[in-house]
Amino acid sequence: MVALQVHFLLVPSLMSIMGAAQYVVQDAALLSYIDQRFLSLERRLEKCSQDLLEYVDEFRELSKAALAHLARLSTDKAELQGEVENLLARVERAQRDIDYFGSATDSNACVEVHEDLLEQQLLEEAEEKKRLKLMLNASCDHMLAGIRSLKVVKKTGGKHGSWMKDPGKKHAKIYLLSGSVNNVVLEFANIMAFMENNQTLRARRVPLPEPWEGTGHVIYQGFLFYHRHGSLNEIVKFHLQRRSVAGQMLLPGAGRIPTYQLSPQTKIDLALDEQGLWALHAEPETGGNIVLTKINPAAMAVEHSWDTPCSSRDAEAAFMACNALHVVYNSPSGGSSRIQCVYDVLGALNAHTNPGLHFPKRHGGHSSVHYNPKERQLFAWGDGSQIIYKLHTEQKV
């Protein structure tokens, strides 16, 4: 009886224990399943990342191949364009040959055509000379015969700079532009105020929106014309009283090499004479010779250009006087300045070497030389000194 009671008590306990064990086994199986699923997902993600990297590598290779193909196409296009242009040139030459052989049958007609072309060319040249004379007014009847004397007015500023008067105004104001790169113009009431010891305190300061480059600027009819620093060949027209930019222009071909070998800071040199505003620069295509350009200051446009035979080699400055370019030469070590090349745009004077036009004895060089057509004097900057040269002129032959 007792054994039977014990049996009935143990059976529920064993059943309870076996049920709990069964739940533990089921939980372990579930955890194992979940772990396997996570491992499977990790493997799939790793494979996806690997595939993506392979796709990226394939896309890079495809991009390189496409770019190389486009480069080849561009080269082929250029070669094809060159062949087409060559073919067109050959066709044009053949057409000219055909026209020539066709016209050779009538020699009299050919002579008449050549005579007509020559006559037309002579008429065009005469019209061009007439237009240039009208444009330049042809009122200059004098030429530079020598430099009489010099006067050192002041010594202020560094090695490079320029100073000048405005020949287009009646006032006697003096303008000082110190340095080859600067943006402040100093304006003085007259030359006496400029010569005073505390002259910088008495000056009116005119700031520019953009700095100038070089020393080739001029002041004409109340405007400052200068080569803008940081630009290749931009000339700025600045109103000094209103302190505002009144115009700009680009000077074709300028700005690549210095105008003068001994003044490398100046790429464009502006000049004034009896006929107005000019620009001087040098070009590699001319072998470094100076190119002369007449500028319309109102329209800020080129009127005409001349390729001069005057070399920029060993040149330090130049100026215009009565339609003629005068180039100043010196030695690299600094010696006696002299005018060796003169070029008259109207042909009254042939370009020539004139070793007789020497500056008064003075050791050193010039950073800038500007002609004042109103006073017929040169305003020069030499090693920090502001100098006036008086000129001797003669009647043109």
C-alpha positions as CSV (number, residue, x, y, z in Angstrom):
1,M,0.0,0.0,0.0
2,V,2.8,2.4,0.9
3,A,4.6,1.5,-2.3
4,L,1.6,2.2,-4.3
5,Q,1.2,5.6,-2.8
6,V,4.9,6.4,-3.5
7,H,4.4,5.4,-7.1
8,F,1.5,7.7,-7.4
9,L,3.5,10.6,-6.0
10,L,6.6,10.0,-8.2
11,V,4.7,9.7,-11.5
12,P,3.5,13.3,-11.6
13,S,6.9,14.6,-10.6
14,L,8.6,12.6,-13.3
15,M,6.1,13.8,-15.8
16,S,6.7,17.4,-14.8
17,I,10.5,17.0,-15.1
18,M,10.2,15.3,-18.5
19,G,8.0,18.2,-19.7
20,A,10.5,20.8,-18.6
21,A,13.3,18.9,-20.4
22,Q,11.2,18.8,-23.5
23,Y,10.8,22.6,-23.4
24,V,14.5,23.1,-23.0
25,V,15.3,20.9,-26.0
26,Q,12.8,22.8,-28.1
27,D,14.3,26.2,-27.0
28,A,17.8,25.0,-27.9
29,A,16.6,23.9,-31.3
30,L,14.9,27.3,-31.9
31,L,18.1,29.1,-30.9
32,S,20.2,26.9,-33.2
33,Y,17.8,27.6,-36.0
34,I,17.9,31.3,-35.4
35,D,21.7,31.2,-35.3
36,Q,21.9,29.3,-38.6
37,R,19.6,31.9,-40.2
38,F,21.8,34.7,-39.0
39,L,24.9,33.0,-40.3
40,S,23.1,32.5,-43.6
41,L,22.2,36.2,-43.8
42,E,25.8,37.2,-42.9
43,R,27.1,35.0,-45.8
44,R,24.6,36.5,-48.2
45,L,25.5,40.0,-47.1
46,E,29.2,39.3,-47.5
47,K,28.6,37.8,-51.0
48,C,26.5,40.9,-51.9
49,S,29.3,43.2,-50.7
50,Q,31.8,41.2,-52.7
51,D,29.6,41.4,-55.8
52,L,29.2,45.1,-55.4
53,L,33.0,45.6,-55.2
54,E,33.4,43.6,-58.3
55,Y,30.7,45.7,-60.0
56,V,32.6,48.9,-59.0
57,D,35.9,47.5,-60.4
58,E,34.2,46.5,-63.6
59,F,32.5,50.0,-63.9
60,R,35.9,51.7,-63.4
61,E,37.5,49.6,-66.1
62,L,34.5,50.3,-68.3
63,S,34.9,54.1,-67.6
64,K,38.7,53.9,-68.4
65,A,38.0,52.1,-71.6
66,A,35.2,54.6,-72.6
67,L,37.5,57.6,-71.9
68,A,40.3,56.0,-73.9
69,H,37.9,55.4,-76.8
70,L,36.7,59.0,-76.6
71,A,40.3,60.2,-76.7
72,R,41.0,58.1,-79.8
73,L,37.8,59.4,-81.4
74,S,38.9,63.0,-80.7
75,T,42.4,62.3,-82.2
76,D,40.7,60.7,-85.2
77,K,38.4,63.7,-85.5
78,A,41.4,66.1,-85.5
79,E,43.2,64.0,-88.1
80,L,40.1,63.8,-90.2
81,Q,39.6,67.6,-90.0
82,G,43.2,68.1,-91.0
83,E,42.8,65.8,-94.0
84,V,39.7,67.6,-95.0
85,E,41.3,71.0,-94.7
86,N,44.3,69.7,-96.7
87,L,41.9,68.4,-99.3
88,L,40.1,71.8,-99.5
89,A,43.4,73.6,-99.9
90,R,44.4,71.2,-102.7
91,V,41.0,71.8,-104.4
92,E,41.5,75.6,-104.0
93,R,45.0,75.3,-105.6
94,A,43.6,73.2,-108.4
95,Q,40.8,75.7,-109.0
96,R,43.3,78.5,-109.1
97,D,45.4,76.6,-111.6
98,I,42.4,75.9,-113.7
99,D,41.4,79.6,-113.6
100,Y,45.0,80.5,-114.5
101,F,45.2,78.1,-117.5
102,G,41.8,79.2,-118.6
103,S,42.8,82.9,-118.6
104,A,46.2,82.3,-120.1
105,T,44.6,81.9,-123.6
106,D,43.9,85.7,-123.7
107,S,47.2,87.4,-122.7
108,N,45.9,90.9,-123.4
109,A,42.9,90.4,-121.1
110,C,45.4,89.0,-118.4
111,V,47.5,92.2,-118.7
112,E,44.4,94.3,-118.4
113,V,43.3,92.4,-115.3
114,H,46.8,92.8,-113.7
115,E,46.8,96.5,-114.5
116,D,43.4,96.9,-113.0
117,L,44.4,95.0,-109.8
118,L,47.6,97.1,-109.5
119,E,45.6,100.3,-110.0
120,Q,43.1,99.2,-107.4
121,Q,45.8,98.4,-105.0
122,L,47.5,101.8,-105.5
123,L,44.1,103.5,-104.9
124,E,43.5,101.6,-101.7
125,E,47.0,102.4,-100.4
126,A,46.4,106.1,-101.2
127,E,43.1,106.0,-99.5
128,E,44.6,104.3,-96.5
129,K,47.3,107.0,-96.3
130,K,44.7,109.7,-96.6
131,R,42.6,108.1,-93.9
132,L,45.5,107.9,-91.6
133,K,46.5,111.5,-92.2
134,L,42.9,112.6,-91.5
135,M,42.8,110.4,-88.4
136,L,46.1,111.7,-87.1
137,N,45.3,115.3,-88.2
138,A,48.7,115.5,-89.9
139,S,49.3,118.7,-88.0
140,C,52.7,117.8,-86.6
141,D,55.4,119.6,-88.5
142,H,58.2,119.2,-86.1
143,M,60.6,116.4,-85.1
144,L,62.9,115.8,-82.1
145,A,66.4,117.0,-82.7
146,G,67.9,116.6,-79.3
147,I,67.5,116.6,-75.5
148,R,68.7,119.9,-74.1
149,S,68.8,119.5,-70.3
150,L,67.5,117.7,-67.3
151,K,66.1,118.8,-64.0
152,V,65.7,116.5,-61.0
153,V,62.5,117.7,-59.4
154,K,62.2,115.3,-56.6
155,K,63.5,112.0,-55.3
156,T,60.6,110.0,-53.8
157,G,59.5,106.4,-54.1
158,G,61.3,103.3,-55.2
159,K,63.0,102.2,-58.3
160,H,59.8,101.9,-60.4
161,G,57.1,104.4,-60.9
162,S,55.8,107.2,-63.1
163,W,54.7,110.8,-62.7
164,M,53.0,113.2,-65.1
165,K,50.7,116.1,-65.9
166,D,47.4,115.9,-67.7
167,P,48.0,117.6,-71.1
168,G,44.3,117.6,-71.9
169,K,43.5,119.8,-68.9
170,K,44.3,123.5,-68.2
171,H,45.2,122.8,-64.5
172,A,48.8,122.3,-63.3
173,K,48.2,119.3,-61.2
174,I,50.9,116.7,-60.7
175,Y,50.1,113.0,-60.5
176,L,52.4,110.5,-58.8
177,L,52.0,106.7,-59.3
178,S,54.7,104.9,-57.2
179,G,55.6,101.3,-57.8
180,S,55.0,98.8,-60.6
181,V,52.0,97.3,-58.7
182,N,49.8,99.7,-56.7
183,N,46.3,101.1,-56.4
184,V,46.7,104.6,-55.0
185,V,47.3,107.7,-57.2
186,L,48.6,110.8,-55.4
187,E,47.4,114.1,-56.8
188,F,49.2,117.5,-56.0
189,A,47.8,121.0,-56.7
190,N,51.0,122.0,-58.6
191,I,54.7,121.2,-59.0
192,M,55.5,123.4,-56.0
193,A,53.3,121.5,-53.7
194,F,54.9,118.3,-55.0
195,M,58.4,119.5,-54.3
196,E,57.7,120.3,-50.6
197,N,59.2,118.0,-48.0
198,N,55.9,116.9,-46.6
199,Q,54.4,116.5,-50.0
200,T,52.7,113.2,-49.3
201,L,50.6,114.8,-46.6
202,R,49.3,117.5,-49.0
203,A,48.4,115.0,-51.7
204,R,44.9,113.9,-52.5
205,R,44.8,110.2,-52.5
206,V,42.7,108.5,-55.2
207,P,42.3,104.7,-54.6
208,L,41.6,102.5,-57.6
209,P,39.2,99.5,-57.6
210,E,41.9,97.4,-59.3
211,P,45.7,97.9,-59.1
212,W,47.9,98.8,-62.1
213,E,50.7,96.8,-63.5
214,G,54.0,98.2,-64.8
215,T,54.7,101.9,-65.2
216,G,53.1,102.5,-68.6
217,H,50.0,104.5,-67.5
218,V,48.9,108.0,-68.6
219,I,46.4,110.6,-67.5
220,Y,44.5,112.3,-70.3
221,Q,41.4,114.6,-70.2
222,G,40.7,113.7,-66.5
223,F,41.0,109.9,-67.0
224,L,43.7,107.5,-65.9
225,F,44.5,104.8,-68.5
226,Y,46.4,101.8,-67.1
227,H,47.1,98.1,-67.6
228,R,45.1,96.2,-64.9
229,H,47.2,94.0,-62.7
230,G,46.4,90.3,-63.0
231,S,45.1,90.6,-66.5
232,L,46.9,89.7,-69.7
233,N,46.1,92.8,-71.8
234,E,43.2,94.7,-70.2
235,I,43.4,98.5,-70.3
236,V,41.2,100.4,-67.8
237,K,39.8,103.9,-68.2
238,F,39.3,105.4,-64.7
239,H,37.6,108.8,-64.0
240,L,39.8,110.5,-61.4
241,Q,37.2,112.9,-60.0
242,R,34.3,110.6,-59.9
243,R,36.5,107.7,-58.8
244,S,34.7,105.2,-61.1
245,V,35.7,103.0,-64.0
246,A,34.5,104.6,-67.3
247,G,35.6,101.8,-69.7
248,Q,37.8,98.8,-70.5
249,M,39.3,97.3,-73.6
250,L,41.6,94.4,-74.5
251,L,44.7,95.1,-76.6
252,P,45.1,92.2,-79.0
253,G,48.5,90.4,-78.9
254,A,49.8,92.3,-75.9
255,G,50.8,91.2,-72.4
256,R,52.8,88.0,-73.2
257,I,56.3,89.5,-73.1
258,P,57.7,92.8,-71.7
259,T,57.6,95.8,-73.9
260,Y,61.2,96.6,-73.0
261,Q,63.9,94.1,-72.1
262,L,65.4,96.3,-69.4
263,S,61.9,97.1,-67.9
264,P,60.3,93.7,-67.6
265,Q,57.7,95.0,-65.2
266,T,55.9,96.8,-68.0
267,K,53.9,94.6,-70.5
268,I,51.8,97.5,-72.0
269,D,53.2,101.0,-72.2
270,L,50.6,103.7,-72.9
271,A,51.7,107.0,-74.4
272,L,50.4,110.5,-75.4
273,D,51.4,112.9,-78.1
274,E,49.7,115.7,-80.1
275,Q,47.4,113.1,-81.7
276,G,46.1,111.5,-78.5
277,L,46.4,108.0,-76.9
278,W,48.8,105.2,-78.1
279,A,49.8,101.8,-76.8
280,L,53.2,100.1,-77.1
281,H,53.9,96.4,-76.6
282,A,56.1,93.6,-78.0
283,E,55.0,90.3,-79.5
284,P,56.9,87.0,-80.0
285,E,55.6,86.9,-83.6
286,T,57.4,90.1,-84.4
287,G,60.7,88.8,-83.0
288,G,60.3,91.0,-80.0
289,N,60.0,94.2,-82.0
290,I,57.7,96.9,-80.7
291,V,54.1,97.1,-82.0
292,L,52.5,100.5,-82.0
293,T,48.7,100.9,-81.7
294,K,46.5,104.1,-82.0
295,I,43.6,104.0,-79.5
296,N,40.4,106.0,-79.6
297,P,40.1,107.0,-75.9
298,A,36.4,107.8,-76.1
299,A,35.3,104.5,-77.6
300,M,38.2,102.5,-76.0
301,A,38.8,100.8,-79.4
302,V,41.8,100.2,-81.7
303,E,42.1,102.5,-84.6
304,H,45.2,101.2,-86.3
305,S,48.3,99.2,-85.6
306,W,51.9,99.2,-87.0
307,D,54.6,96.6,-86.7
308,T,57.7,98.7,-86.2
309,P,61.4,97.6,-86.8
310,C,62.3,98.9,-83.3
311,S,63.6,96.1,-81.1
312,S,62.7,95.7,-77.5
313,R,66.2,94.2,-76.8
314,D,68.3,96.5,-74.5
315,A,65.3,99.0,-74.5
316,E,64.3,100.6,-71.3
317,A,61.4,102.9,-72.3
318,A,59.8,104.7,-75.2
319,F,57.6,107.7,-76.0
320,M,55.5,109.1,-78.8
321,A,56.1,112.7,-80.1
322,C,54.3,114.1,-83.2
323,N,53.3,110.7,-84.6
324,A,56.8,109.3,-84.2
325,L,57.9,106.5,-81.8
326,H,61.2,107.1,-80.0
327,V,62.7,104.1,-78.3
328,V,65.2,104.7,-75.5
329,Y,68.0,102.1,-75.1
330,N,70.6,101.5,-72.4
331,S,73.0,98.9,-71.1
332,P,71.8,96.2,-68.7
333,S,74.2,97.6,-66.0
334,G,72.8,101.1,-66.4
335,G,74.7,103.7,-68.3
336,S,73.9,106.6,-70.6
337,S,70.4,106.5,-72.1
338,R,70.1,107.2,-75.8
339,I,67.4,107.2,-78.5
340,Q,68.4,104.8,-81.2
341,C,65.2,104.0,-83.1
342,V,62.7,106.5,-84.4
343,Y,59.6,105.4,-86.4
344,D,57.2,107.9,-88.0
345,V,53.8,106.3,-88.7
346,L,53.1,108.7,-91.6
347,G,56.3,107.9,-93.3
348,A,57.8,111.4,-93.1
349,L,60.7,109.8,-91.3
350,N,61.9,106.3,-92.1
351,A,62.7,104.1,-89.1
352,H,66.3,104.7,-88.5
353,T,69.1,104.5,-85.9
354,N,70.1,107.8,-84.6
355,P,73.0,107.5,-82.0
356,G,73.1,111.3,-81.7
357,L,70.0,111.6,-79.5
358,H,71.7,111.1,-76.2
359,F,70.1,112.0,-72.8
360,P,72.2,114.4,-70.7
361,K,75.0,112.6,-68.9
362,R,73.5,110.7,-66.0
363,H,74.3,107.2,-64.8
364,G,71.4,104.9,-64.3
365,G,68.3,103.9,-66.2
366,H,64.7,104.9,-66.6
367,S,61.6,103.1,-65.3
368,S,59.3,105.3,-67.4
369,V,59.5,108.2,-69.9
370,H,56.3,110.1,-70.8
371,Y,56.0,112.9,-73.3
372,N,53.9,115.9,-72.5
373,P,52.7,117.4,-75.8
374,K,51.4,120.6,-74.2
375,E,54.8,121.5,-72.7
376,R,57.0,119.5,-75.1
377,Q,58.9,118.0,-72.2
378,L,59.6,114.5,-71.0
379,F,58.5,113.4,-67.5
380,A,60.8,110.6,-66.5
381,W,61.3,108.3,-63.5
382,G,64.9,107.3,-62.9
383,D,66.0,105.2,-59.9
384,G,63.4,106.9,-57.7
385,S,64.0,110.4,-59.0
386,Q,61.4,112.4,-60.8
387,I,63.1,114.2,-63.8
388,I,62.1,116.7,-66.5
389,Y,63.9,116.7,-69.8
390,K,63.6,119.7,-72.1
391,L,63.5,118.9,-75.8
392,H,65.0,120.6,-78.9
393,T,62.8,120.2,-82.0
394,E,63.2,121.1,-85.7
395,Q,61.0,121.5,-88.7
396,K,60.3,118.3,-90.6
397,V,62.0,118.2,-93.9
